[in-house]
Amino acid sequence: LNYLPDPLARSLSGLKTLDLQQCGLVSLPECEWDMPHLRRLNLSHNRLKTFLPAGALRGLPNLEMLTMSNNDIYEIDIPR
């Protein structure tokens, strides 16, 4: 798994926890994610080079814990 397919990010609206650590992810969907109940997202130990896209953040209104350690991210630009 090198990427999370767009349809998957839009169709898991009931999830509360999503653990994608050590999946070899190099990118995340740019679309608006539809996961209003998601509280915990673990993206650690992948090969991501950028922070979550703005569309992802808008679709995660109840996110409490985000883990992105051990990736290749060197800059975080948080949209306002």
PyMOL Python script that loads the backbone (N, CA, C, O; Angstrom):
from pymol import cmd

cmd.read_pdbstr("""\
ATOM      1  N   LEU A   1       0.861  -1.182   0.000  1.00  0.00           N
ATOM      2  CA  LEU A   1       0.000   0.000   0.000  1.00  0.00           C
ATOM      3  C   LEU A   1       0.896   1.231   0.000  1.00  0.00           C
ATOM      4  O   LEU A   1       1.565   1.506   0.996  1.00  0.00           O
ATOM      5  N   ASN A   2       0.919   1.969  -1.094  1.00  0.00           N
ATOM      6  CA  ASN A   2       1.722   3.193  -1.169  1.00  0.00           C
ATOM      7  C   ASN A   2       0.911   4.449  -0.923  1.00  0.00           C
ATOM      8  O   ASN A   2       1.465   5.507  -0.625  1.00  0.00           O
ATOM      9  N   TYR A   3      -0.392   4.330  -1.047  1.00  0.00           N
ATOM     10  CA  TYR A   3      -1.245   5.497  -0.870  1.00  0.00           C
ATOM     11  C   TYR A   3      -2.611   5.040  -0.361  1.00  0.00           C
ATOM     12  O   TYR A   3      -2.976   3.872  -0.496  1.00  0.00           O
ATOM     13  N   LEU A   4      -3.346   5.960   0.217  1.00  0.00           N
ATOM     14  CA  LEU A   4      -4.703   5.710   0.677  1.00  0.00           C
ATOM     15  C   LEU A   4      -5.639   6.176  -0.429  1.00  0.00           C
ATOM     16  O   LEU A   4      -5.666   7.369  -0.732  1.00  0.00           O
ATOM     17  N   PRO A   5      -6.405   5.283  -1.039  1.00  0.00           N
ATOM     18  CA  PRO A   5      -7.286   5.672  -2.144  1.00  0.00           C
ATOM     19  C   PRO A   5      -8.331   6.714  -1.722  1.00  0.00           C
ATOM     20  O   PRO A   5      -8.877   6.643  -0.621  1.00  0.00           O
ATOM     21  N   ASP A   6      -8.602   7.681  -2.608  1.00  0.00           N
ATOM     22  CA  ASP A   6      -9.597   8.723  -2.333  1.00  0.00           C
ATOM     23  C   ASP A   6     -10.935   8.155  -1.870  1.00  0.00           C
ATOM     24  O   ASP A   6     -11.478   8.634  -0.874  1.00  0.00           O
ATOM     25  N   PRO A   7     -11.493   7.143  -2.561  1.00  0.00           N
ATOM     26  CA  PRO A   7     -12.804   6.625  -2.130  1.00  0.00           C
ATOM     27  C   PRO A   7     -12.798   6.099  -0.697  1.00  0.00           C
ATOM     28  O   PRO A   7     -13.810   6.173  -0.001  1.00  0.00           O
ATOM     29  N   LEU A   8     -11.676   5.576  -0.265  1.00  0.00           N
ATOM     30  CA  LEU A   8     -11.586   5.066   1.099  1.00  0.00           C
ATOM     31  C   LEU A   8     -11.677   6.205   2.108  1.00  0.00           C
ATOM     32  O   LEU A   8     -12.322   6.063   3.147  1.00  0.00           O
ATOM     33  N   ALA A   9     -11.043   7.319   1.813  1.00  0.00           N
ATOM     34  CA  ALA A   9     -11.070   8.473   2.716  1.00  0.00           C
ATOM     35  C   ALA A   9     -12.453   9.097   2.799  1.00  0.00           C
ATOM     36  O   ALA A   9     -12.762   9.805   3.758  1.00  0.00           O
ATOM     37  N   ARG A  10     -13.276   8.841   1.809  1.00  0.00           N
ATOM     38  CA  ARG A  10     -14.633   9.409   1.787  1.00  0.00           C
ATOM     39  C   ARG A  10     -15.695   8.445   2.305  1.00  0.00           C
ATOM     40  O   ARG A  10     -16.833   8.855   2.534  1.00  0.00           O
ATOM     41  N   SER A  11     -15.350   7.176   2.493  1.00  0.00           N
ATOM     42  CA  SER A  11     -16.400   6.192   2.775  1.00  0.00           C
ATOM     43  C   SER A  11     -16.320   5.542   4.149  1.00  0.00           C
ATOM     44  O   SER A  11     -17.053   4.590   4.417  1.00  0.00           O
ATOM     45  N   LEU A  12     -15.463   6.023   5.008  1.00  0.00           N
ATOM     46  CA  LEU A  12     -15.323   5.417   6.328  1.00  0.00           C
ATOM     47  C   LEU A  12     -15.834   6.354   7.415  1.00  0.00           C
ATOM     48  O   LEU A  12     -15.154   6.586   8.414  1.00  0.00           O
ATOM     49  N   SER A  13     -17.007   6.879   7.220  1.00  0.00           N
ATOM     50  CA  SER A  13     -17.526   7.932   8.101  1.00  0.00           C
ATOM     51  C   SER A  13     -17.807   7.471   9.528  1.00  0.00           C
ATOM     52  O   SER A  13     -17.919   8.314  10.419  1.00  0.00           O
ATOM     53  N   GLY A  14     -17.923   6.187   9.776  1.00  0.00           N
ATOM     54  CA  GLY A  14     -18.227   5.712  11.123  1.00  0.00           C
ATOM     55  C   GLY A  14     -17.013   5.375  11.967  1.00  0.00           C
ATOM     56  O   GLY A  14     -17.153   5.064  13.150  1.00  0.00           O
ATOM     57  N   LEU A  15     -15.818   5.431  11.382  1.00  0.00           N
ATOM     58  CA  LEU A  15     -14.609   5.056  12.121  1.00  0.00           C
ATOM     59  C   LEU A  15     -14.307   6.009  13.267  1.00  0.00           C
ATOM     60  O   LEU A  15     -14.523   7.216  13.163  1.00  0.00           O
ATOM     61  N   LYS A  16     -13.803   5.444  14.366  1.00  0.00           N
ATOM     62  CA  LYS A  16     -13.342   6.245  15.494  1.00  0.00           C
ATOM     63  C   LYS A  16     -11.822   6.213  15.596  1.00  0.00           C
ATOM     64  O   LYS A  16     -11.210   7.156  16.097  1.00  0.00           O
ATOM     65  N   THR A  17     -11.210   5.125  15.118  1.00  0.00           N
ATOM     66  CA  THR A  17      -9.758   4.967  15.141  1.00  0.00           C
ATOM     67  C   THR A  17      -9.309   4.399  13.808  1.00  0.00           C
ATOM     68  O   THR A  17      -9.921   3.469  13.284  1.00  0.00           O
ATOM     69  N   LEU A  18      -8.231   4.963  13.257  1.00  0.00           N
ATOM     70  CA  LEU A  18      -7.655   4.455  12.017  1.00  0.00           C
ATOM     71  C   LEU A  18      -6.150   4.353  12.210  1.00  0.00           C
ATOM     72  O   LEU A  18      -5.473   5.359  12.420  1.00  0.00           O
ATOM     73  N   ASP A  19      -5.633   3.139  12.138  1.00  0.00           N
ATOM     74  CA  ASP A  19      -4.215   2.884  12.347  1.00  0.00           C
ATOM     75  C   ASP A  19      -3.588   2.438  11.035  1.00  0.00           C
ATOM     76  O   ASP A  19      -3.823   1.321  10.575  1.00  0.00           O
ATOM     77  N   LEU A  20      -2.791   3.315  10.437  1.00  0.00           N
ATOM     78  CA  LEU A  20      -2.122   3.017   9.176  1.00  0.00           C
ATOM     79  C   LEU A  20      -0.605   3.081   9.346  1.00  0.00           C
ATOM     80  O   LEU A  20       0.116   3.439   8.415  1.00  0.00           O
ATOM     81  N   GLN A  21      -0.130   2.733  10.531  1.00  0.00           N
ATOM     82  CA  GLN A  21       1.309   2.766  10.754  1.00  0.00           C
ATOM     83  C   GLN A  21       1.988   1.622  10.006  1.00  0.00           C
ATOM     84  O   GLN A  21       1.436   0.531   9.869  1.00  0.00           O
ATOM     85  N   GLN A  22       3.183   1.898   9.535  1.00  0.00           N
ATOM     86  CA  GLN A  22       4.031   0.940   8.831  1.00  0.00           C
ATOM     87  C   GLN A  22       3.362   0.347   7.590  1.00  0.00           C
ATOM     88  O   GLN A  22       3.468  -0.850   7.323  1.00  0.00           O
ATOM     89  N   CYS A  23       2.676   1.200   6.845  1.00  0.00           N
ATOM     90  CA  CYS A  23       2.020   0.751   5.609  1.00  0.00           C
ATOM     91  C   CYS A  23       2.792   1.158   4.359  1.00  0.00           C
ATOM     92  O   CYS A  23       2.378   0.832   3.246  1.00  0.00           O
ATOM     93  N   GLY A  24       3.890   1.854   4.522  1.00  0.00           N
ATOM     94  CA  GLY A  24       4.664   2.295   3.368  1.00  0.00           C
ATOM     95  C   GLY A  24       4.013   3.430   2.594  1.00  0.00           C
ATOM     96  O   GLY A  24       4.312   3.628   1.417  1.00  0.00           O
ATOM     97  N   LEU A  25       3.129   4.175   3.243  1.00  0.00           N
ATOM     98  CA  LEU A  25       2.433   5.277   2.580  1.00  0.00           C
ATOM     99  C   LEU A  25       3.400   6.374   2.160  1.00  0.00           C
ATOM    100  O   LEU A  25       4.256   6.792   2.940  1.00  0.00           O
ATOM    101  N   VAL A  26       3.258   6.835   0.925  1.00  0.00           N
ATOM    102  CA  VAL A  26       4.069   7.959   0.450  1.00  0.00           C
ATOM    103  C   VAL A  26       3.215   9.197   0.206  1.00  0.00           C
ATOM    104  O   VAL A  26       3.743  10.300   0.063  1.00  0.00           O
ATOM    105  N   SER A  27       1.886   9.016   0.157  1.00  0.00           N
ATOM    106  CA  SER A  27       0.988  10.156  -0.036  1.00  0.00           C
ATOM    107  C   SER A  27      -0.377   9.865   0.579  1.00  0.00           C
ATOM    108  O   SER A  27      -0.733   8.722   0.866  1.00  0.00           O
ATOM    109  N   LEU A  28      -1.117  10.945   0.768  1.00  0.00           N
ATOM    110  CA  LEU A  28      -2.474  10.866   1.325  1.00  0.00           C
ATOM    111  C   LEU A  28      -3.435  11.545   0.364  1.00  0.00           C
ATOM    112  O   LEU A  28      -3.021  12.419  -0.398  1.00  0.00           O
ATOM    113  N   PRO A  29      -4.710  11.165   0.379  1.00  0.00           N
ATOM    114  CA  PRO A  29      -5.682  11.778  -0.534  1.00  0.00           C
ATOM    115  C   PRO A  29      -5.801  13.282  -0.329  1.00  0.00           C
ATOM    116  O   PRO A  29      -5.817  13.769   0.802  1.00  0.00           O
ATOM    117  N   GLU A  30      -5.885  14.009  -1.436  1.00  0.00           N
ATOM    118  CA  GLU A  30      -6.070  15.460  -1.399  1.00  0.00           C
ATOM    119  C   GLU A  30      -7.539  15.833  -1.212  1.00  0.00           C
ATOM    120  O   GLU A  30      -7.852  16.971  -0.864  1.00  0.00           O
ATOM    121  N   CYS A  31      -8.435  14.883  -1.441  1.00  0.00           N
ATOM    122  CA  CYS A  31      -9.868  15.154  -1.341  1.00  0.00           C
ATOM    123  C   CYS A  31     -10.258  15.455   0.108  1.00  0.00           C
ATOM    124  O   CYS A  31      -9.478  15.233   1.034  1.00  0.00           O
ATOM    125  N   GLU A  32     -11.473  15.961   0.281  1.00  0.00           N
ATOM    126  CA  GLU A  32     -11.964  16.180   1.634  1.00  0.00           C
ATOM    127  C   GLU A  32     -12.361  14.832   2.227  1.00  0.00           C
ATOM    128  O   GLU A  32     -13.199  14.119   1.675  1.00  0.00           O
ATOM    129  N   TRP A  33     -11.757  14.501   3.339  1.00  0.00           N
ATOM    130  CA  TRP A  33     -12.058  13.239   4.004  1.00  0.00           C
ATOM    131  C   TRP A  33     -13.403  13.352   4.699  1.00  0.00           C
ATOM    132  O   TRP A  33     -13.762  14.425   5.184  1.00  0.00           O
ATOM    133  N   ASP A  34     -14.142  12.268   4.751  1.00  0.00           N
ATOM    134  CA  ASP A  34     -15.443  12.256   5.429  1.00  0.00           C
ATOM    135  C   ASP A  34     -15.373  11.275   6.594  1.00  0.00           C
ATOM    136  O   ASP A  34     -15.895  10.163   6.519  1.00  0.00           O
ATOM    137  N   MET A  35     -14.728  11.701   7.659  1.00  0.00           N
ATOM    138  CA  MET A  35     -14.584  10.871   8.851  1.00  0.00           C
ATOM    139  C   MET A  35     -14.915  11.706  10.084  1.00  0.00           C
ATOM    140  O   MET A  35     -14.035  11.985  10.899  1.00  0.00           O
ATOM    141  N   PRO A  36     -16.175  12.106  10.226  1.00  0.00           N
ATOM    142  CA  PRO A  36     -16.550  13.023  11.303  1.00  0.00           C
ATOM    143  C   PRO A  36     -16.413  12.439  12.708  1.00  0.00           C
ATOM    144  O   PRO A  36     -16.352  13.192  13.680  1.00  0.00           O
ATOM    145  N   HIS A  37     -16.363  11.126  12.833  1.00  0.00           N
ATOM    146  CA  HIS A  37     -16.271  10.509  14.159  1.00  0.00           C
ATOM    147  C   HIS A  37     -14.855  10.078  14.525  1.00  0.00           C
ATOM    148  O   HIS A  37     -14.618   9.602  15.635  1.00  0.00           O
ATOM    149  N   LEU A  38     -13.916  10.242  13.600  1.00  0.00           N
ATOM    150  CA  LEU A  38     -12.548   9.797  13.842  1.00  0.00           C
ATOM    151  C   LEU A  38     -11.903  10.619  14.947  1.00  0.00           C
ATOM    152  O   LEU A  38     -11.881  11.848  14.891  1.00  0.00           O
ATOM    153  N   ARG A  39     -11.382   9.927  15.948  1.00  0.00           N
ATOM    154  CA  ARG A  39     -10.733  10.591  17.077  1.00  0.00           C
ATOM    155  C   ARG A  39      -9.222  10.341  17.085  1.00  0.00           C
ATOM    156  O   ARG A  39      -8.452  11.181  17.551  1.00  0.00           O
ATOM    157  N   ARG A  40      -8.801   9.179  16.566  1.00  0.00           N
ATOM    158  CA  ARG A  40      -7.374   8.823  16.585  1.00  0.00           C
ATOM    159  C   ARG A  40      -6.933   8.371  15.201  1.00  0.00           C
ATOM    160  O   ARG A  40      -7.548   7.503  14.582  1.00  0.00           O
ATOM    161  N   LEU A  41      -5.850   8.984  14.732  1.00  0.00           N
ATOM    162  CA  LEU A  41      -5.291   8.651  13.431  1.00  0.00           C
ATOM    163  C   LEU A  41      -3.791   8.442  13.596  1.00  0.00           C
ATOM    164  O   LEU A  41      -3.070   9.345  14.019  1.00  0.00           O
ATOM    165  N   ASN A  42      -3.330   7.239  13.258  1.00  0.00           N
ATOM    166  CA  ASN A  42      -1.916   6.911  13.378  1.00  0.00           C
ATOM    167  C   ASN A  42      -1.336   6.692  11.992  1.00  0.00           C
ATOM    168  O   ASN A  42      -1.686   5.730  11.308  1.00  0.00           O
ATOM    169  N   LEU A  43      -0.455   7.582  11.584  1.00  0.00           N
ATOM    170  CA  LEU A  43       0.218   7.504  10.284  1.00  0.00           C
ATOM    171  C   LEU A  43       1.729   7.369  10.470  1.00  0.00           C
ATOM    172  O   LEU A  43       2.492   7.690   9.559  1.00  0.00           O
ATOM    173  N   SER A  44       2.158   6.908  11.615  1.00  0.00           N
ATOM    174  CA  SER A  44       3.586   6.831  11.913  1.00  0.00           C
ATOM    175  C   SER A  44       4.285   5.728  11.120  1.00  0.00           C
ATOM    176  O   SER A  44       3.656   4.791  10.629  1.00  0.00           O
ATOM    177  N   HIS A  45       5.593   5.870  11.015  1.00  0.00           N
ATOM    178  CA  HIS A  45       6.452   4.874  10.364  1.00  0.00           C
ATOM    179  C   HIS A  45       6.050   4.604   8.919  1.00  0.00           C
ATOM    180  O   HIS A  45       5.946   3.451   8.499  1.00  0.00           O
ATOM    181  N   ASN A  46       5.826   5.672   8.164  1.00  0.00           N
ATOM    182  CA  ASN A  46       5.554   5.581   6.734  1.00  0.00           C
ATOM    183  C   ASN A  46       6.632   6.373   6.005  1.00  0.00           C
ATOM    184  O   ASN A  46       7.699   6.628   6.564  1.00  0.00           O
ATOM    185  N   ARG A  47       6.367   6.759   4.778  1.00  0.00           N
ATOM    186  CA  ARG A  47       7.320   7.545   4.004  1.00  0.00           C
ATOM    187  C   ARG A  47       6.691   8.858   3.547  1.00  0.00           C
ATOM    188  O   ARG A  47       7.014   9.371   2.475  1.00  0.00           O
ATOM    189  N   LEU A  48       5.797   9.394   4.363  1.00  0.00           N
ATOM    190  CA  LEU A  48       5.111  10.638   4.032  1.00  0.00           C
ATOM    191  C   LEU A  48       6.088  11.807   4.066  1.00  0.00           C
ATOM    192  O   LEU A  48       6.960  11.876   4.932  1.00  0.00           O
ATOM    193  N   LYS A  49       5.932  12.724   3.113  1.00  0.00           N
ATOM    194  CA  LYS A  49       6.808  13.895   3.045  1.00  0.00           C
ATOM    195  C   LYS A  49       6.063  15.184   3.345  1.00  0.00           C
ATOM    196  O   LYS A  49       6.685  16.227   3.549  1.00  0.00           O
ATOM    197  N   THR A  50       4.734  15.124   3.375  1.00  0.00           N
ATOM    198  CA  THR A  50       3.931  16.312   3.666  1.00  0.00           C
ATOM    199  C   THR A  50       2.930  16.016   4.768  1.00  0.00           C
ATOM    200  O   THR A  50       2.544  14.872   5.008  1.00  0.00           O
ATOM    201  N   PHE A  51       2.528  17.087   5.424  1.00  0.00           N
ATOM    202  CA  PHE A  51       1.512  16.999   6.471  1.00  0.00           C
ATOM    203  C   PHE A  51       0.155  16.696   5.838  1.00  0.00           C
ATOM    204  O   PHE A  51       0.036  16.696   4.613  1.00  0.00           O
ATOM    205  N   LEU A  52      -0.845  16.443   6.632  1.00  0.00           N
ATOM    206  CA  LEU A  52      -2.189  16.171   6.125  1.00  0.00           C
ATOM    207  C   LEU A  52      -2.675  17.289   5.214  1.00  0.00           C
ATOM    208  O   LEU A  52      -2.501  18.462   5.546  1.00  0.00           O
ATOM    209  N   PRO A  53      -3.278  16.961   4.078  1.00  0.00           N
ATOM    210  CA  PRO A  53      -3.848  17.986   3.198  1.00  0.00           C
ATOM    211  C   PRO A  53      -4.983  18.738   3.898  1.00  0.00           C
ATOM    212  O   PRO A  53      -5.619  18.206   4.808  1.00  0.00           O
ATOM    213  N   ALA A  54      -5.230  19.967   3.470  1.00  0.00           N
ATOM    214  CA  ALA A  54      -6.291  20.788   4.070  1.00  0.00           C
ATOM    215  C   ALA A  54      -7.641  20.078   4.023  1.00  0.00           C
ATOM    216  O   ALA A  54      -8.413  20.165   4.978  1.00  0.00           O
ATOM    217  N   GLY A  55      -7.937  19.380   2.936  1.00  0.00           N
ATOM    218  CA  GLY A  55      -9.204  18.656   2.808  1.00  0.00           C
ATOM    219  C   GLY A  55      -9.352  17.571   3.850  1.00  0.00           C
ATOM    220  O   GLY A  55     -10.453  17.304   4.331  1.00  0.00           O
ATOM    221  N   ALA A  56      -8.249  16.950   4.196  1.00  0.00           N
ATOM    222  CA  ALA A  56      -8.294  15.910   5.227  1.00  0.00           C
ATOM    223  C   ALA A  56      -8.654  16.524   6.574  1.00  0.00           C
ATOM    224  O   ALA A  56      -9.499  15.998   7.299  1.00  0.00           O
ATOM    225  N   LEU A  57      -8.017  17.627   6.899  1.00  0.00           N
ATOM    226  CA  LEU A  57      -8.277  18.259   8.191  1.00  0.00           C
ATOM    227  C   LEU A  57      -9.723  18.728   8.327  1.00  0.00           C
ATOM    228  O   LEU A  57     -10.320  18.592   9.395  1.00  0.00           O
ATOM    229  N   ARG A  58     -10.284  19.270   7.266  1.00  0.00           N
ATOM    230  CA  ARG A  58     -11.685  19.719   7.323  1.00  0.00           C
ATOM    231  C   ARG A  58     -12.626  18.553   7.578  1.00  0.00           C
ATOM    232  O   ARG A  58     -13.662  18.724   8.220  1.00  0.00           O
ATOM    233  N   GLY A  59     -12.281  17.378   7.089  1.00  0.00           N
ATOM    234  CA  GLY A  59     -13.143  16.214   7.234  1.00  0.00           C
ATOM    235  C   GLY A  59     -12.925  15.427   8.510  1.00  0.00           C
ATOM    236  O   GLY A  59     -13.512  14.360   8.691  1.00  0.00           O
ATOM    237  N   LEU A  60     -12.071  15.950   9.412  1.00  0.00           N
ATOM    238  CA  LEU A  60     -11.767  15.281  10.679  1.00  0.00           C
ATOM    239  C   LEU A  60     -12.049  16.217  11.856  1.00  0.00           C
ATOM    240  O   LEU A  60     -11.134  16.532  12.617  1.00  0.00           O
ATOM    241  N   PRO A  61     -13.294  16.666  12.020  1.00  0.00           N
ATOM    242  CA  PRO A  61     -13.588  17.693  13.030  1.00  0.00           C
ATOM    243  C   PRO A  61     -13.402  17.244  14.477  1.00  0.00           C
ATOM    244  O   PRO A  61     -13.234  18.089  15.356  1.00  0.00           O
ATOM    245  N   ASN A  62     -13.428  15.953  14.747  1.00  0.00           N
ATOM    246  CA  ASN A  62     -13.307  15.465  16.122  1.00  0.00           C
ATOM    247  C   ASN A  62     -11.975  14.796  16.415  1.00  0.00           C
ATOM    248  O   ASN A  62     -11.841  14.096  17.419  1.00  0.00           O
ATOM    249  N   LEU A  63     -10.993  15.004  15.554  1.00  0.00           N
ATOM    250  CA  LEU A  63      -9.686  14.384  15.741  1.00  0.00           C
ATOM    251  C   LEU A  63      -9.034  14.895  17.025  1.00  0.00           C
ATOM    252  O   LEU A  63      -8.869  16.100  17.215  1.00  0.00           O
ATOM    253  N   GLU A  64      -8.666  13.961  17.900  1.00  0.00           N
ATOM    254  CA  GLU A  64      -8.025  14.298  19.170  1.00  0.00           C
ATOM    255  C   GLU A  64      -6.553  13.918  19.188  1.00  0.00           C
ATOM    256  O   GLU A  64      -5.747  14.594  19.827  1.00  0.00           O
ATOM    257  N   MET A  65      -6.191  12.835  18.489  1.00  0.00           N
ATOM    258  CA  MET A  65      -4.812  12.368  18.503  1.00  0.00           C
ATOM    259  C   MET A  65      -4.353  12.042  17.084  1.00  0.00           C
ATOM    260  O   MET A  65      -4.960  11.224  16.393  1.00  0.00           O
ATOM    261  N   LEU A  66      -3.283  12.689  16.670  1.00  0.00           N
ATOM    262  CA  LEU A  66      -2.673  12.455  15.367  1.00  0.00           C
ATOM    263  C   LEU A  66      -1.218  12.080  15.594  1.00  0.00           C
ATOM    264  O   LEU A  66      -0.459  12.840  16.197  1.00  0.00           O
ATOM    265  N   THR A  67      -0.833  10.909  15.110  1.00  0.00           N
ATOM    266  CA  THR A  67       0.551  10.450  15.248  1.00  0.00           C
ATOM    267  C   THR A  67       1.151  10.320  13.863  1.00  0.00           C
ATOM    268  O   THR A  67       0.672   9.550  13.030  1.00  0.00           O
ATOM    269  N   MET A  68       2.219  11.093  13.626  1.00  0.00           N
ATOM    270  CA  MET A  68       2.891  11.065  12.320  1.00  0.00           C
ATOM    271  C   MET A  68       4.409  10.948  12.493  1.00  0.00           C
ATOM    272  O   MET A  68       5.167  11.394  11.631  1.00  0.00           O
ATOM    273  N   SER A  69       4.844  10.363  13.580  1.00  0.00           N
ATOM    274  CA  SER A  69       6.279  10.234  13.832  1.00  0.00           C
ATOM    275  C   SER A  69       6.930   9.262  12.848  1.00  0.00           C
ATOM    276  O   SER A  69       6.269   8.406  12.260  1.00  0.00           O
ATOM    277  N   ASN A  70       8.227   9.419  12.689  1.00  0.00           N
ATOM    278  CA  ASN A  70       9.028   8.547  11.821  1.00  0.00           C
ATOM    279  C   ASN A  70       8.544   8.529  10.381  1.00  0.00           C
ATOM    280  O   ASN A  70       8.363   7.469   9.782  1.00  0.00           O
ATOM    281  N   ASN A  71       8.340   9.717   9.840  1.00  0.00           N
ATOM    282  CA  ASN A  71       8.065   9.930   8.426  1.00  0.00           C
ATOM    283  C   ASN A  71       9.162  10.853   7.896  1.00  0.00           C
ATOM    284  O   ASN A  71      10.115  11.152   8.617  1.00  0.00           O
ATOM    285  N   ASP A  72       9.044  11.300   6.668  1.00  0.00           N
ATOM    286  CA  ASP A  72      10.035  12.188   6.072  1.00  0.00           C
ATOM    287  C   ASP A  72       9.536  13.630   6.004  1.00  0.00           C
ATOM    288  O   ASP A  72       9.922  14.380   5.108  1.00  0.00           O
ATOM    289  N   ILE A  73       8.684  14.015   6.945  1.00  0.00           N
ATOM    290  CA  ILE A  73       8.107  15.354   6.975  1.00  0.00           C
ATOM    291  C   ILE A  73       9.122  16.327   7.571  1.00  0.00           C
ATOM    292  O   ILE A  73       9.658  16.089   8.653  1.00  0.00           O
ATOM    293  N   TYR A  74       9.378  17.411   6.867  1.00  0.00           N
ATOM    294  CA  TYR A  74      10.328  18.400   7.360  1.00  0.00           C
ATOM    295  C   TYR A  74       9.673  19.755   7.575  1.00  0.00           C
ATOM    296  O   TYR A  74      10.302  20.651   8.138  1.00  0.00           O
ATOM    297  N   GLU A  75       8.421  19.933   7.143  1.00  0.00           N
ATOM    298  CA  GLU A  75       7.731  21.214   7.314  1.00  0.00           C
ATOM    299  C   GLU A  75       6.235  20.938   7.479  1.00  0.00           C
ATOM    300  O   GLU A  75       5.668  20.079   6.804  1.00  0.00           O
ATOM    301  N   ILE A  76       5.617  21.680   8.383  1.00  0.00           N
ATOM    302  CA  ILE A  76       4.181  21.536   8.604  1.00  0.00           C
ATOM    303  C   ILE A  76       3.519  22.884   8.338  1.00  0.00           C
ATOM    304  O   ILE A  76       3.836  23.886   8.980  1.00  0.00           O
ATOM    305  N   ASP A  77       2.602  22.890   7.389  1.00  0.00           N
ATOM    306  CA  ASP A  77       1.854  24.083   7.044  1.00  0.00           C
ATOM    307  C   ASP A  77       0.395  23.815   7.395  1.00  0.00           C
ATOM    308  O   ASP A  77      -0.294  23.088   6.680  1.00  0.00           O
ATOM    309  N   ILE A  78      -0.073  24.395   8.486  1.00  0.00           N
ATOM    310  CA  ILE A  78      -1.430  24.154   8.957  1.00  0.00           C
ATOM    311  C   ILE A  78      -2.332  25.249   8.387  1.00  0.00           C
ATOM    312  O   ILE A  78      -2.134  26.428   8.680  1.00  0.00           O
ATOM    313  N   PRO A  79      -3.321  24.866   7.573  1.00  0.00           N
ATOM    314  CA  PRO A  79      -4.230  25.854   6.997  1.00  0.00           C
ATOM    315  C   PRO A  79      -5.091  26.514   8.066  1.00  0.00           C
ATOM    316  O   PRO A  79      -5.451  25.896   9.068  1.00  0.00           O
ATOM    317  N   ARG A  80      -5.412  27.777   7.832  1.00  0.00           N
ATOM    318  CA  ARG A  80      -6.246  28.513   8.805  1.00  0.00           C
ATOM    319  C   ARG A  80      -7.670  28.559   8.368  1.00  0.00           C
ATOM    320  O   ARG A  80      -8.510  29.135   9.060  1.00  0.00           O
TER     321      ARG A  80
END
""", "prot")
cmd.dss("prot")
cmd.show_as("cartoon", "prot")
cmd.util.cbc("prot")
cmd.orient("prot")
